Amino acid sequence: MLSFDPEKQTERENYKLLVGSIIPRPIAFVTSISQEGVVNAAPFSYFNIVSSNPPMLSVSVQRKAGDRKDTARNILSGKEFVVHIVDEENVFEVNETAANLPPDESEINVTKLTLVDSETVGVPAVEQSKVRFECVLHQAVELPHNDLLIGRIIRIHVDESIYENGRIDAEGLKPVSRLAGANYAKLGEIFSLKRPD
């Protein structure tokens, strides 16, 4: 077994080990809005559930050359955002939003995605998402090179085609996950294990 000391490696060396081994990672496609009213849209794979009571999720936004990205800046100022689950039908358009655009230009404009009004927050959502969460900022944790944003979910939207008896049909959702480099993964084979009592 190889052993690595993160303190003796570069950030990129640590990054490659982390994103290559902590897989698959769910992808949060986040919309936020600037103080000037520009809708920002970007994907993040440092994302997960924090709590179900109350329902909360987290998105970690890495800084670029020490500067906050538009998503973090917008959420910290506006306190609202929408998280969409990325699936096989929208992943190509979502990937386009990873382009480096100036803050006064919306990533939505380089895609075929359509914005729709949210119910409880002022940030628009993306219509081509089967699951989305309207969130208000619960807590922001400033880390050395990123902003950990914890959002409280105040509205959940689920497409009727994947909803049955309070549950989500995973095969119908067709979620896409992030691997390393330019690689993504589909859901793959599903199996069940009985949890011990």
C-alpha atoms as one frame of an Amber mdcrd trajectory, in Angstrom:
protein
   0.000   0.000   0.000   1.353   3.419  -0.949   1.334   6.163   1.686   1.129
   9.908   0.972   1.582  12.873   3.309  -0.801  15.623   2.094   1.476  18.242
   3.664   4.344  17.147   1.388   2.298  17.134  -1.808   1.056  19.917  -4.035
  -2.614  20.882  -4.062  -2.979  19.267  -7.512  -1.429  16.015  -6.325  -3.855
  15.869  -3.390  -6.725  16.869  -5.683  -6.016  13.989  -8.076  -5.960  11.425
  -5.257  -9.172  12.788  -3.726 -11.295  13.124  -6.879  -9.986   9.822  -8.216
 -10.920   7.859  -5.111 -13.980   9.583  -3.626 -16.245   8.451  -6.424 -18.877
   8.575  -7.692 -19.749  12.093  -6.504 -23.224  13.567  -7.012 -23.313  16.813
  -8.974 -25.109  19.918  -7.763 -26.094  22.214 -10.602 -26.522  25.509  -8.764
 -28.308  28.649  -9.884 -27.784  31.894  -8.014 -28.348  35.540  -8.821 -26.000
  38.507  -8.546 -26.861  41.855  -6.979 -27.095  43.150 -10.564 -29.704  40.498
 -11.415 -27.481  38.204 -13.510 -28.336  34.508 -13.146 -25.259  32.380 -12.551
 -25.343  28.633 -13.194 -22.537  26.206 -12.376 -21.944  22.525 -11.506 -20.210
  21.385  -8.300 -19.256  17.862  -7.264 -18.250  18.746  -3.707 -21.895  18.323
  -2.728 -24.098  16.191  -0.494 -26.930  15.879   2.038 -26.227  17.376   5.453
 -29.467  16.634   7.273 -33.057  15.554   6.687 -34.389  17.208   9.860 -34.332
  19.992   8.916 -33.588  19.174   5.269 -30.208  20.672   4.414 -27.501  20.169
   1.830 -23.952  21.402   1.338 -22.029  22.726  -1.619 -18.334  23.520  -1.359
 -17.140  26.142  -3.828 -13.399  26.269  -4.406 -11.856  29.684  -4.916  -9.939
  30.539  -8.056  -6.563  32.183  -7.415  -7.869  33.170  -3.974 -10.997  34.891
  -5.325 -14.543  33.731  -4.635 -16.420  32.311  -7.599 -19.657  33.957  -8.717
 -21.767  31.220  -7.092 -20.279  31.737  -3.630 -20.353  35.527  -3.931 -23.996
  35.497  -5.056 -25.155  33.101  -2.334 -23.309  34.970   0.399 -24.929  38.247
  -0.652 -28.402  37.063  -1.682 -28.773  34.146   0.792 -30.764  32.088  -1.754
 -29.984  29.471  -4.408 -31.420  26.482  -6.249 -29.726  23.082  -6.490 -30.635
  20.822  -9.407 -29.765  17.145  -9.752 -27.794  16.430 -12.917 -29.055  13.577
 -15.081 -28.343  11.915 -18.427 -30.701  14.272 -20.244 -29.186  17.557 -19.024
 -25.520  16.710 -18.319 -24.201  17.987 -21.658 -25.849  21.386 -21.218 -24.808
  21.533 -17.559 -21.205  20.840 -18.586 -21.333  23.908 -20.851 -22.005  26.093
 -17.815 -18.568  25.229 -16.397 -17.114  27.763 -18.862 -15.245  30.717 -17.366
 -17.490  33.683 -18.075 -17.356  37.192 -16.618 -19.757  37.897 -13.701 -22.025
  40.036 -15.891 -22.708  37.174 -18.326 -25.090  34.309 -17.545 -23.935  30.769
 -18.266 -27.519  29.917 -19.194 -26.998  31.936 -22.388 -24.425  29.422 -23.709
 -26.864  26.514 -23.283 -30.297  25.342 -24.408 -31.492  25.332 -20.785 -34.632
  27.258 -19.854 -35.123  29.288 -16.698 -38.387  29.112 -14.744 -39.509  31.036
 -11.675 -39.019  29.401  -8.302 -41.888  29.233  -5.794 -40.227  30.450  -2.605
 -36.899  32.061  -3.557 -36.044  34.870  -5.950 -33.492  32.741  -7.821 -34.789
  31.130 -11.029 -34.560  27.385 -11.552 -33.796  25.310 -14.637 -36.775  23.622
 -16.255 -34.769  20.669 -17.628 -34.163  19.186 -14.184 -36.212  16.329 -12.756
 -35.322  17.237  -9.159 -34.516  20.642  -7.718 -34.239  22.158  -4.274 -34.972
  25.783  -3.447 -32.601  26.768  -0.652 -31.843  29.588   1.732 -28.363  29.931
   3.142 -28.243  28.399   6.622 -24.523  28.760   7.261 -21.359  29.640   5.372
 -18.067  28.242   6.571 -14.980  29.985   5.254 -12.260  27.406   4.649  -8.672
  28.163   3.559  -9.375  27.934  -0.187 -13.113  27.397  -0.459 -16.504  28.377
   0.844 -18.631  25.619   2.370 -22.242  26.676   1.897 -24.973  24.896   3.852
 -28.442  25.477   2.499 -31.748  24.809   4.182 -34.177  23.336   1.664 -37.479
  25.188   1.719 -39.084  23.660  -1.384 -38.513  20.360  -3.222 -39.609  19.885
  -6.831 -39.822  16.376  -8.323 -40.966  15.425 -11.817 -44.142  13.301 -11.680
 -42.555  10.672 -13.954 -40.020   9.645 -11.287 -42.189  10.016  -8.168 -44.197
   7.175  -6.606 -45.525   6.832  -3.051 -43.080   9.360  -1.603 -40.038   7.829
  -3.266 -37.816   8.701  -6.218 -37.358   6.162  -9.014 -33.553   6.177  -9.382
 -33.638   4.454 -12.767 -36.113   7.036 -14.026 -34.048   9.903 -12.654 -30.921
   8.618 -14.446 -28.544  10.649 -12.280 -25.031  11.353 -13.481 -22.058  11.427
 -11.143 -18.597  12.925 -11.367 -15.432  10.883 -11.504 -11.930  12.293 -12.152
 -10.701  14.325 -15.109 -13.336  14.609 -17.831 -15.068  11.400 -16.734 -18.642
  10.952 -15.566 -20.647   7.866 -14.631 -24.220   6.695 -15.044 -26.131   4.906
 -12.311 -25.080   1.365 -13.222 -26.324  -1.852 -11.634 -28.511  -1.498  -8.549
 -28.348  -4.116  -5.792 -29.830  -4.357  -2.301 -28.406  -5.414   1.055 -30.513
  -5.929   4.175 -29.246  -3.741   6.991 -28.580  -5.528  10.263 -31.001  -5.014
  13.162
